[in-house]
Amino acid sequence: MPFPGGLWWLLCCRQGFTLLRRDYGEADREADGEAEEEEASFELRAQGDQGSLEVNLSQPTRSSSGSERSLLVAEEMRSLIVEKGPGPVEDDPDALVKGWLQREVRGGVKTPWIRPRKYWFVLTPDSLDYYSSNEKGARRLGSLVLTSLCSVLWPDKQTYKETGYWNVTVFGRKHCYRLYTEHLNEAVHWVCAVQKVIDSKVPVQTPTQLLMRDVEEHCSSPEVLEQIYRCNPILRYTSSPLYAPLLPFPYGSLDQSAPSPCSYTTLRDEAVKLFNSLQQLESERDPVPLMQGVLQTCLDLPPLVDEIYCQLVKQTTEPPAPGGQGDLHYWQLLTCMSCTFLPSPPVLRFLHFHLDRTESRFPASEMAKYACFIREALGKTKGRECVPSLEEILVLMRRQEMICTVHCPGAPACSVAISSHTTAEEVAQELVSRLGLSQSPNLFALYEQSRRREQPVGSTTLLADVLTSLAGEEREQDPPCRLCFKHYGFLDTDNVPRDSLEFALLFEQAHEMVLRGYVPTSEDTLQTLAALRLQSLNSDFSTHAPFPRLEELFPPHVLHARLPAPRRRPPTKCRGARLRAGLLAGGLWGQALAKQRAERDQRLRGRLREEGASTMAAIVEKWKLLQGMGRPEAMAAYVALVREWPGFGSTLFDVDLRASPVGARPQRLWLGIGAKAVSLYKPGEPEPLDSFCYGRIASFGASDSSTFRLSVEDRDLLFETSQVDEIAQLLNTYLTTAGARRPPRPQEPATSPPDRTAPPQGLCPAAGPWQHRPPVGSFHS
């Protein structure tokens, strides 16, 4: 059935058509739009400021008027845009790549009845042009001038699945070309060619970059510097919005098709948005949330760090009210930036000059105090994993230190003053000195402790990042997460004095191992340990003594093991029986089954309470037999009972040993890492299945993020675990401390052993070179 005439005219106007070698419809509109792109494709050196925008950079004492500057810009624009006429397209000597491409997909899966519109594209060393046809004298419909700021995206497979075409996206200053072709090889060829042209262009420099270089060159001439600042408003405070970033950013540098949790746009747009956010700081009564938002954006988009530094330097240069509330808000954000991010060397030099200039112009002012604090912070900042918390931002705004609370088992909590640059090693060293543990041969470290997990904090980890992450977890967990100071490596547990603080730490850590089920012993011994724990807490038995909860004295898994295992019904093999069971489960029978499950759970809870009551009664009876035993004796007896297990002093990790036969299920084991050997235990068994001294270990490392490999002589053991980093770090610590050496193999020449500098006593050493590296590494690497 033919289309009506009106519908044909609508399609022609929408698609465009050619009559007597003249293009009509959409082609005219595209040509007009691309003409604007051609005229606006040059990156202007000063936008958002009026009047005299820039002095002559080679001679800063001379300035040019606005009309002269506009004339220079116009001439420079014309020098970049190559005049092209409707000459012979096929014989263009400057053409690098040419061919038929679709500007937009008008066919494809959704609308296959509309014929796709193709254009003849020509890539030259200066631009990407497209014409109505490849005939001689064809009209040029548009041109995209290519500079170093342009970018091109590779073909997207998702677009091919939806439309049947491979896409090539080229980003310009105001427009982007979304080109499509049916062949992947052709799309890749175009992408590589366009990228090669972009890479050949001289990097574009913005006025801010040129002026930063001029300021650095004439920093010893005050008169020239004052002339530069006076004649260039782009370096000074402004209350007007910013229409372009101060530094160059690629056009469309963010992947527009990739999903983003924060819905970020291009870097250029985000830079302009951030300047608007900075201007809101001046009137904000509570600027802390806005400051944290700016810091989070810089953490998510690292290229914006230099831009924010330049914007803050601009807004703190010659403000209308120096030292006012709005000006101090800028300095406070600059303080937070200096404690979180380190700028690039050119921006860092410009920032140091700005700090010196502020201190010389406003001595003994709040701005000068902030400048001094920022300079010291920049010398210590190495990068953060988290943005400062709200509490840390408040402390930084007052240029003060934070107070960190570290819990010590068996001792009062310690308060330590830290800054944004304090590491876990520094805090551990201070606690070792404060608690009198400097002479101990054992190793200590800080731990992140919660109900679900406990893991050591790396020695080079910033404690401010740890506190920020713990603050986020505190809102979700009860009891909250906390920092603890504990033993990390047990090198000598036999010669610890009983009246020392270290013995109290050892006692508390042994009790934690018992509660977690990492001390395989009889139930009677566990009841005796619980009675000794009560004696150490409350002394002799008394009915008025406070009783801890049973799970704080006795391993909960022992009580759960007494309960009968739930009966499992065999799966129904008949398909009709499964269908009937599913239909009945959704009706009245489903309610009856739910009621039965609730009654069964209630009976199990009642049984668990009975077992807990009987266990507590047995513990109390044993407690009564300890009449007259002092707290030190009870602690010593507790540690002596736990030390009877051969694996005491080892750190246990839950691992799954991969079996040799393909398809076999992994075996759940305990991997015990001690000062002298590595042992494998079956959970609940006191004797190890196998034990390897460090002389037998050839190498170890992480095969991937969840697999740890241990090479023992001529065999490899693969363990599946979520604690790969912790295992490798502890092994590296013991080997480094003991000064172990790997003997050379007979078929290999002996190599000189690396220098192993012993870590300070009482500290957990820094992470070794194996961390975050998938390849397997030996312990001596």
N, C-alpha and C positions, 0 to 999 in steps of 0.2 A: 504493500500500500504506500503510495508516494506521500511525502510530507506536504502539508499546506504551504503556500508561498510565504506566509508570515513567519512560519517556523524556520523555513530555510533562510530567510533574511536575518533572523535572530542568531542562528548558528553562524552565519557568515560574519556578522558583526562581532560575535563573541570570539570566533577563531581567527578572524582576519582573512582577507583574500587578496589576490593580485589580479588587476585588470589593466591591460595595455601597459604591462611592465611598471605598474604603480601599485604600492601596497596600501591597503585600507584596513580599517577595523583596529584590532588590538595592536598591530604593528606600529601604527602612528603613536599610540599612547606609550608603548615601550620605548620608542625612539626619543620621545620627549623626556621620559624619565631617565634614560641613560645619558641624555645630554646633561641633565642636572648632575648625575653621578660623575661625568667627565669633568665638569667645571668644579665640583666640590671634592674631588678625589685627592687633592693636595692637602697635606697635613699642615694647617696654619700653625704658626709658631706662638700665637698668643690669642686665646679665646677667653671670654668672660671678663676682660678688663677693657676699659676704654681709655682713650687719650694716647699719650706717649707710652708705648708698650715696652720698648727695649732700646737700650743704647747700642752704639756701634761696639761690637764685642771685641774687636781688635784694639780700639781706642775708647776705653770706658768713660773718659772725661767728656766725650762728645755725644750728644743725643740727637736723634732725628725726629722730625715732626710727624704727626699722624698721617698727613697726606703723602709725605715721602715714603713712610713705611708701607702704606697701602700700595703705592706704585711699585715698590720693590717686591712686595708679595705677589702682585698681579704679574709682573715680569717673570718671577720665579715659577709661578703656576704655568705660564705659557711655555716656559722652557721645558717643563716636564711632559706636557701633553703634545703628542706628535700629531700634526695636522695630516689627516688622511682623506684622500678624495675617493670617488667611486671608480678607481682605476681597475686594472685587470687583477682580480683577486687570485686567480690560479697562478699567476706569475709573480707574486709578491716575493721579493728576495729576502725580506725580513721574517717571513713566516717560519716558525719553528714546527708547529703542529697545526694541521687543519683537517676538518672533517665535519660530517653531519652529526649534530646532537640535538636533543630536544630540550627546549628551555623549561618546559613544564610537562608533566605527564598528563595528557588528556585522554589517553586510552587506558589500557590496563584491564584489571579484573572487574572493576566496578562499572565502568562505562565503556564497553568494548565497541559500541557502535560509532563513537566519535573518533575520527582519524587523528593520530598524534601530529602535532605541528613541529616540523623540523626546521633548524636554521643551520647556516653554514658558519662554523666557528673557526677563527684563525687566532693562533697564539703567537705573539711577537715578543721580542725582548722587553717591550715596555707595557703591553696591555693585552687583554683578552677581548677580541672584537667578534661580533657576529653580524651576518648579512642575511638578506632575504634569499639569496641563492648564490651559487658558485659561478655564475655567468659574469662575463666582463661587463663592468659598469653597474653591478648590483649595488643596491643602497645599503650603506652601513646603518644598522638599526640601533646599535649600542656599543659601548666600549667601557671596560673596567680597567682603570690604570692600576698596574701592579707595583706595589712598594714593598719594603721590608716588613711592613706591618700587616700585610695581607696574609691570609691563611687558607688552607685547603684541607678538606676532610676526605678520608678514604671511603670507598664504596661501603654501604651498609647492607648487610645481608637481610635484615628485617625489612627494609624498603623493597628489596628484590622479591621477598616472599609476598608482600602485599600488592605490588604493582607489576612485577615481572620485569622491572628495569633496574639497572645498576646506576646509582646516583653519584655525582661528583659535585661537591659544594665548594664554591670559591667565595670567600668573604672579602668585601671591600669596606670602604669607610662608612657609606650610608646604605649600600645595597649588597646583596649577595646573589650570585648566580647558582641556581640549583639545576644542574644539567643531568640528563639521563640518557642511557644507551642500553641496548639489549645485550651487549657483549662485555664480559668482565675484563678481558684483556685490553679492550679499548678504553674502559674507564680507568684502569690502572695506568695505562700509558699517558692519559691526560693528566692524572694526578701527579705523576712523577715529573712531567714536563713543566706543569705550573709551579710545582714546588722548587724545581731547579731555577726557574726565573726569579722566584721570590728570594731564594738564597743568594742570588747574584747581586741583589740590590744593596746599595750602601745603607747601613742602619740609619733610620730617621731619628733625629735628636730634637727634643722639645725645647722651648725657650728656657724652662727651668733647668734642664741639664746644661745648656750652654752658659747660663748665668752662674750655676754652681761652679763650673770650671773657671769662669772669670773671677769669681770671688776667691777661689783657691789661689789663682795666679797673682792676685793683687792684695793678698791678705796683709802685706806689710805696708801698704799705702792707705792710711785712713781717709785721705781726701778722695781717692779714687773709689773706695768702698762706699763712702757716703753718696757719691754721685751715682753709683750703680743702684743702690737702694732707692734713691730719690727718683730716678728716672724710670724705674721698672716696678710698677704696682704689683706685678705678678709675684714679687718676693715678699710683699707686705700683707698685713691683715686686710681682709675684705669682708664686708657684710653681704655682698651679692652672692648669688649661687654660682657654682662652678659648672661650666658646660662641657668641659673636657678635662681629662686627668692631667696632672702635672708631668707625669712620666709616660713614655710610649708603651702601649699595650697592643698586642695583635688584635686585629678585628675578628670578632667571633672566635676567640681563643678557647672558649668552653664548648664542649660537645653539646649541641642543643638537643640531640636525641637521647642523651644519657639521662636517666632519672636522677634527680638530686633531692636529698631529704630536706635541704634548706631552700630549695627553689632559687638558686643563684642564676643570674643572667651572665652576660659577658663581663670580662674584667673591667672594661671601660665603663660600663654602666654601673657596676658595683663601686668603682672608685668615685664616681659622681654621687652615688647614694651615700657613701660613707662621709663625704664632705658635708652633705646636708645633715647627717647625724651629728657631726662635730659642731655645726652651728647651733644645733638644739641644746648642746651642753651649756651654753652661756646662760640660758634661762631656766635650766632644770634645777629644782630644789633637791632632788635626790638623783645625782648623776651616776650612781654606782651601777644600776642595771644597764644603762646605755653604754657605759664604759665596757662592761663585760661583753655586751653584744658586739662592739667594735673589735674587741680582742678575739672573740670567737670567730668572727669573719676573717680576720687575719690568719688565724690558725687553720681555718678551712681552705683559705686561698692565699698561700704564702707569697705569690708575686705582689700582693697588695701591701706588704709590710713596708717597703721603701716608699710607696705612695703615701701611706698614712704618716710616716715620719716627715715627709716633705710638706704635707698639708698642715701638720701640727707646728712645724717650724715657721711656715707662712703665717699661721694665725697667731703665733706668739711673737711675731716681729712687728714692732711699732703698733700695738693695739691702741684703741681709743682711750682705754682706761687701764694703764699698766698696774698690775697688782689687784685689780678688781675681782669680783667673784667669777665672772665669765672667763677672765684671763687665767685665773688660778685653776679653773676646771680643765683648761687646755694643758697646763703644766702638770696637773695630776694625772691626766691620761698619758701624757708623755712619760711620766714616771713609771706607770704600769707597763707601757710599751717597752721601756728600757730594761725592765726586769723580766720580760717575757720573750722578746724577739731581738735579734741582732741584725742591724741593717747591713747592706752591702758596703764595701769599702768607700766608694765615692760619697754615698749618702752619710756614712759614718763620719767622714772628714768634715762634710758640710755641717753636720749636727754638732760636732765638737767646736767648730768655729762659732756657731750660733750660741752655744753655751758660754764660751769665753766672752763673746760680745755682750751677752746679757749680764754676766757678772761684772764686767767693767762699766757698763752703763748704769746698772742698778745695784751697787754694792750694799750688802747687809739687808737686802730686801728678801721677801718670801720667794720671789722668782730666782734670786741668786742662790738661795738655799736649795731650791728644787734643782737648779742647774748643777750644783755640786753633788747632790745625791745621784742625779742621773749619770754624771760622768763616772762616779764610782761603780754604779750598777752596770754600765756598759762594759767595764773591764772584767766583770765576773760572769755575765750572761753567756750561756752556751746553747740556749734553746730549751723550750718546755714541751712536755707532752700534753699538758692540760692548761687551760687558761686559768688565771687566778680566781679563787673563789670570792664571793662577796665579802667575806671577812678579811681575806688578804688584801683586797682592793681598798677597804677602809683603812687598814694598817698602812698600806703604801701611801695613801693620801696624806697621812700624818707623818710619813717618813720614820716609822717606828718598826720594831721587830715583833714577830708573832711569838706566842707562847704555845709550845707543843707539849702535850702530856703523854708521857711514856709509862706504861704499866710494867712493873717488875714483879713477877710471881714470888710471893713470900716476902715482899718488901713494899714499902709505901711507893706510890706513884711519884715519878720525877717530872718536874716542869723544866723545860729547856727552851731558852730563847733562840729562835732561828730566824733567818732571813729567807728571801726568795731564792738564794743561791746555796743554802746549806744542804749538804748531802747526808745520806744515811750513815756513811762512814764517819763523818765528823761528829754526829750525835752519838754514835756508838762509842767512839773514842772518848768523848766527854763523860759518858756514863761509866765506862770502864775505869776512868780516873777518879770519878766522884765516888763510886762504890768500892774502891779499893781492890780492884781486880787486875791491876797491871801486872802482878807477878804470876797470875794464873797461866798455866800452859794451854788451857782450853780456849776455844774461839767463841766469840759472842756476836750477835747480830740483832737487828730489829726485825720484827715479824708483823705482818698484817694478819690480824686474828679476828675471826668472826665465827658464828655458829657453824657455818658450812665449810669453811676452809681456813687454812693457815699456811702462809708462805713467807719465806724470807724476803726482805727488801734488799735489792742490790746495793752494793756499797757506793756506787756512783749515781744512784737515783736521787733526784731532788726530793727532799722531804715535803716541800710545798705541793708537788704533784701528788704525792701519796695522801696528804691530808685532803686535797681536793677530791680525789677519788673516794676516800673514805666518807667524806661528807655527803657525797651522792648516794652511797650505799646505806648510810644511817637512816635515811628516810624510808627505806624499804625493809629493814631488818630490825628485829628486837630479840636480844639486846643489840645495841649498836656495835659497829666495828671499832677496833681500837688498835693502837700500836703497842707492842710488847717487846721487852728486852729479855732475851733468853740465850741459852747455850746454842751454838751453831755446830761446832765440831768438838767431839769428845776425844781428846788426846790422852788424858790421864784423869780417871775418875776415882782411883784408889787412894790417892794422896791428898784429897780435898779435906781440909780441916773441918771437923763437925761443928765448931762454933763460928764458922765464917758465913758470910752472906752467900758465897758461892754454893755452899752446901744446901742452903735454903732454896736457892734456884734449882739445884739438882734434884732436890726432893719434890718440888712442885712439878718439874718436868717429868719425873718418873711417875707421878700420880696421873698426869695427863695421858701418858702412854698406857697406863692401866685402864683408865676410863674408855679409851678408844679401842681397847681390845688388842693392843700391840704387845702385850706381855702374856704369852701362852702359859697358863698354869692351872692348877686345880681350883674348883669352886671353893673349897675350904680355905685355900691360901688367899683367894680373893676376899673372903669374909674377914680373914685375919688382917689383911691390908686395910680394909675399910675400918675395922676397929682401931688399928694404929692411927689411921687418919683422924678419927674422932678423938683419940687421946691427945694427938698433937694440937687439935683445935680447941678442945674444951677441958683438957686435963682429965681428972677422975670423973667417973660416971655420976650423974645427978639428974633427977627428974626435971629440974628447972633449967638444965643446960639446953641451949638452942640446938635443934637437930637439923642438919642440912637435908636437902632432898636426897632420895635414894640414888638418883642418877648422878649426883655429885660425889657419891661414895663407892658405888658398885657399877660395873660395866652393864649398861642396859641390854646389850645384845645377849647376855647370858640368860636374863629373864625371858626375853622373846623366844629363845631357843627351846624353852620348856613347853611352850604352847603347842598344841597339836597342829600339824600342817593342814591347810584347807584341802578338802577333797576335790579332786579334779575329775569332772565327768569326761568320759571318752568322747571324742568328736563324733558327731552323727555322720555316717557315710552316705545314707540315702538322701538324695536331693529332695524328695518329697517330704521326708521327715524334717530336714532343715527348714523348708519353707513353712511347714506347719508350726515348728518351734518359733520361727520369726514372727508369724502372725499372732500366735498366742502371747508372745512376749510383749507385744504392743497393746494388748487389751487388759482384761482383768487379771490374766495370769501374770502379766508383767508387774502389776501392783503387788500381787502376792509374793512374787520372787523378791521384789525390793524390800518388802516387809521381812521376809525370811533373812535376807542379808543383814538388815539392820539388827534383828534379834541375835544373829550369830555374832556380829561385831560387839554387841552389848555383852554377850556371854564371854567373849574373849577379853574384853576390858575388865570384866569382873574377875576372871581367872588371873589376869595380870596383876590386879590389885591384891588378890590373895597370895600370889607368889611373892610380890613385893613385901607384903606384911610379914610373911614367914621368913624371908631373907633378912629383913630389918631386925626381927626378933633374934635371929641367930647372931647378927652382928653385935647387937646390944649385949648379948650374953658373953661374947668374946671381949667386948669392951670392959665389962665388969671385972674380968680376970686381969686386966692391966692396971689394977689399983696401985697407986704409988709411983708409976712410971712417969718421969718428967718428959717435957716436950722434946728436948734434944735426944733423949734415949728413944722416944717413939719414932722420931724422924730417922734416926740411925737404923733402927730395926726395920723400918719400912724400906729404906734404900737397900739394906742387906738382903731382904727377901727378894726384891726385884732384881738385884745383881746376881742372884743364883741362876737366872736365865742366861745362857751363854751369849745371846745376842744383845745384852744390855750395852748401851753406848752406841749402838748402830741406829741410823735413821732409816725407818721402814717406809717403803713406797708400794702402793698397790699397783701391780703390773699384770699383764696378760702375756704369757710366753707363747710365741707362735710355734706351733708344732711343725715338724718336718714334712709329714705327708700333706699333699695338697688337699684342701677341703676339710682337714681336721680342725676341730674347735680349739681355740687357744686355752691354755691352762692358767687359771688365776693363782698367782703367787705373791709372796712378799719379797721385794728386793731390798736387802739390808746392806747399807753402806757404812762401814766402820773405818776406824783409823788404820787398821792393818789388813782388812780383807773385805771382799764383797761376797755376800752369802745369799742363797735362795732358800726361802722357807715356804712350806705349805701352810696356809692360814690356820692358826690354832695349834700347830705342831711346834714343840720346843726345840727339836733338833733340826739343823739345816739339811736340805736335800743335797746341796753342794756348796762349796766355799772356794773362792779363788783369792789367793794373795796377789798383791799388786805386781809382783814380779812375773806372774803368769799372764797378766793382761797386756795384750799387744796394742790395742787401740780401742777407742770408744768415741761415740758421737751420735748426732741426730741424723737418722736417715731421712726423716721428714718431720713435720710438726707434731706428729703423734707416735712416732716410732723411734725407739732408742736402741742402738746397736752396740753390743759389747763383744769384742773379739778376744777370745781366750785361747791362746796357743793356736791350734789348728781348726777351731770351730767358731762360728758366729752365732750369737744369741740375740734374737730380735724381741723386744718388749714393746707392747702397745700400752701407752700411758699418756695421760694429760700433763704430766710433770717432767717432760723431757729436759727443759732448761734447768729445773731444780736439781735433777739427778746429775747432769753433766757438770754443773757448777760445784756441787758438793764433792764429786770425784776429783775435779781439778783442784779444789781446795786442799784435800787430803794429800794429793800427790805433790802439790807445790810445797806444802808445809813440811812433809817428810823428806823432801828432796829425792824422790824416787827417780831412778834412771831406767830406761828401757835398754836391755842388753842387745847388742847387734846380732842379727841372724847370721848363721854360718855362710850363707850364699851372698850376703850383702856386706859391703865394706863398712867398717865402723865410722860413725860420724861423731863429731865433737858435740857433746851435750850442750844444750842451750843454757844460758845463765838464768838460774832460778833464784831470784832474790827473795828471801823469806819475808813474809808480810809482818807487820807489827804484831806483837803478842796481844791476844785478846780481841782481835778484829777479824771480821769476815772479809777476805780479800776481794778485789774487784773481779768481775766476770771475765773469764778467759776468752781467747779469740774464737772459740767454737760457737759462741752464742749467735743465734739467728743465721746460721749458715747451714744449708741443707747437706752439703757434702760431709762425709764422715771424716773426723780428724782424730789423730792420735793424742794420747795424753801428754806427750812431750812437745806438742806443736804450739 
